[in-house]
Amino acid sequence: MTTIPFGLEATMAGGRPRTFDSDAALDGAMDVFWRQGYEGTGISDLLKAMGISNAPSLYNAFGNKEQLFRKVLDRYADGPARYIREAFAEPTARAAVEALLHGAADATTEPGHPRGCITVQGGLACSPGAEAARDELTMRRAAGEAALRERLQQAGRSGELPAGSDPERLARYFTTIYQGVAVQAAGGTPREQLHQIVDMAMTVWPQQPGA
């Protein structure tokens, strides 16, 4: 059986081969969702950004708008937001948190991309018809906080955090800082100031007795 490359696979609508690059199309969709949010992005916006000539071709390749949005979020996690995965690979919890927050300050102000974070601002205000997208973003943000909480709990068990530390409260605090960095970046706060905010936030890190 011959495998047809994804980007050239025939459409169900007319049997003609696709003439667009799937990765480039997803990048185009990511850009427009990032700039305009889920609710503010229409199918016509997506077709133009993705270089696709008609809606049936888009649906056949990526599913409906909601399904496409999920694919975009996955691509965002593997691309502009890959610093998150890299941060969690740091050897200590403190280094992981610092890398996460400073990485956010860089990523949310990266030239060539919209400012801010797609998972924070992509669906904060949605009509009832777009609740699925908002819920998807809420779930992903909650998963990020849960991962950070687990990392801090491990730090508590290993002795990296001093006795009496509250990993859950710390996770909630640093998650709030993380999301706040994205909001401030979207509002135009310069990168240097965001890094200063991160440095100030890290001053609450629990110190070992006698340190």
N, C-alpha and C positions, 0 to 999 in steps of 0.2 A: 504493500500500500504506500503510495507517495504522500509524503507530508507536505502540505502547502504552507509556506511561511505566513505567519499571522498577519503581517502587514499587506499581504497580497491575496488573502483568502477571498473567495467569491462571496458577494452579498446574497442574502436570501431574497432580497427584493427583486433583483433583475439578473442575477447570475454574473454580473460584470465584476472583474477583479477590483479590489480597492486600490486607489491610487495615492493613498496617504500613508505616512509612516506612523505606526501606532504609538511609539515612544514620543515622537515629536507632538502628536495630537494630544497625548496625555499632558505633556508639558504645557501646551497651549491652554488646555482646560484648567490646569492647576493655576496658571497665571490669572485667568479671568475670575475663577472662584476666589482666589486669594485677594484680588483687588476689590471685587464687588460683593463677596459673600454669597452664600447659597441662594438666599431669597432674591438678591438683586441680579442674579445671572439668569438670562433667558436662553432658550434653545438657539435662537439666532446668534446670540453672543458666542455660544459654544461652537457653533458651526464655523463662524468666522475665525475664532481663535485657533481652532483645531485643524483648519484647512479641509473641512469636509463639506461636500456640496449639498447634501440633503439630510433631513432628519432620519429617514429609514436607514441610511448607511451608518449614522451615528448609533442608533439603537441596536442595529445588528452587531456592531463591533463592540460596544461598551455597555449595552443595556440602557435602561431609562436614566433620567437625570440623577435620581438617588443612587443607583448602582454606579454610575460614572463618578459621582462624588466620592463614594467609598474607595474606588480605584485611585482617584486623585489623592486621597488622604494617605493611602498606602505608599504611593509614589513620593509624596512629600516626606513621609517618615524615612524612606530610603535615600532621599536626596537632600534637600535643604535642611532637614531636621535629623540627619544622621549623627550629628553631634550628641544627640541624646543617648544613643546606643554606645557611642564612644565614651561618654562621661561615665556611664555605669560600669565600664570596663576598668576604670581607675582602681588602684590597689586599696585605697582607703575611702571611707564614707565621706570624710571632709573633702578629699580631692574630687570625689564624684560630684558632690554638691557644687563646689566651686566651678568645676568644668561645665556642669549643666547650666549654671546661671550666667557665667561669662560666655558660654557658647550661645545662649539665647540672646545676649546683648549683641553679639556679632551677627548671628543669623537673621535677626529681626531688622537689622540695619544694613544688610548686604546690598551693595550696589547691583543693579540689574534685576532685583526682585522687588515685589511690593514690600512696604514696611509692615512690621507686625508679624503675627503668626496666624496661619490659616485655621488652626484648631481652636484658637481663642476667639477670633473675631469672625470666623466664617459663618456662624449661625447663632449669634447671641440674640438677635431679634428676628423671629420667624413667625409667619402666620400659621394657623392650625394645619394647613396643607403641607407645611414644611417641617412639621414636628419630628419626623423621622430623622432628618438631617441634624436637627438640633440635638436630638437624643443620641445620635451617633457621636457627635462631638463631645457631649457631656460624658458619655461612656469612656471615650478615649482619654479625656482629661482625668477622669476618676482612676483609670487604669494606671496612668502615669503617677498619680499621687500614691496609689497602692504600692507600686514598684519602689518608689522612694521610701515609703514607710517600712517596707520589708528590708531595704538596705540599711536603714537606720536601726531597725530592730536587731539585725545581725551585728551592727556595730556595738550595740548595747550588750549583746551576749558575749562578744569577743573581748570586751573591756575597752574598746576604742572610745566609747562614750562613758563618762563617769557614772557611778551609781546615782540613781535618782533622776537621771535624764528621762525625758518623755518623748520617745521616738514619734509617737503619733502627732503630738503637738508640733514638734519640729518639722515633720513632713508637711503638715498643713501650712505652717509658716513659710517654708521655703517654696512650696507650690504657689502660694499667694504672691511671693516675690517674683517667681518665674513668670506667672501670668501677668503680673503688673509690668514687668519689663516689656512684654509684648505690647501691652496697651499703650505704654508710654512711647515705645518706638513708633507705633502707628500714628501717634499724635505729633511726631516730629522731634522727640527728645534726641539729642545727639548721642552717638555711640559712647563717647568718652564719659558723659554723664551717667549713662546706664551702667558702665563698668564701676563708676564711683558708688552707685547705689548698691551694686552687688557687694563691693568691698565693705560697705557699711553694714549690709545685712549679715555678712559672715561674722561680724563681731559678736553676735549672740551665740555662736557655737559654744557648747558647754566645755569648760576647761577642766582638766584633771586637777585634783587638789595639789597645790604646791607648784602648779605650772606658772 
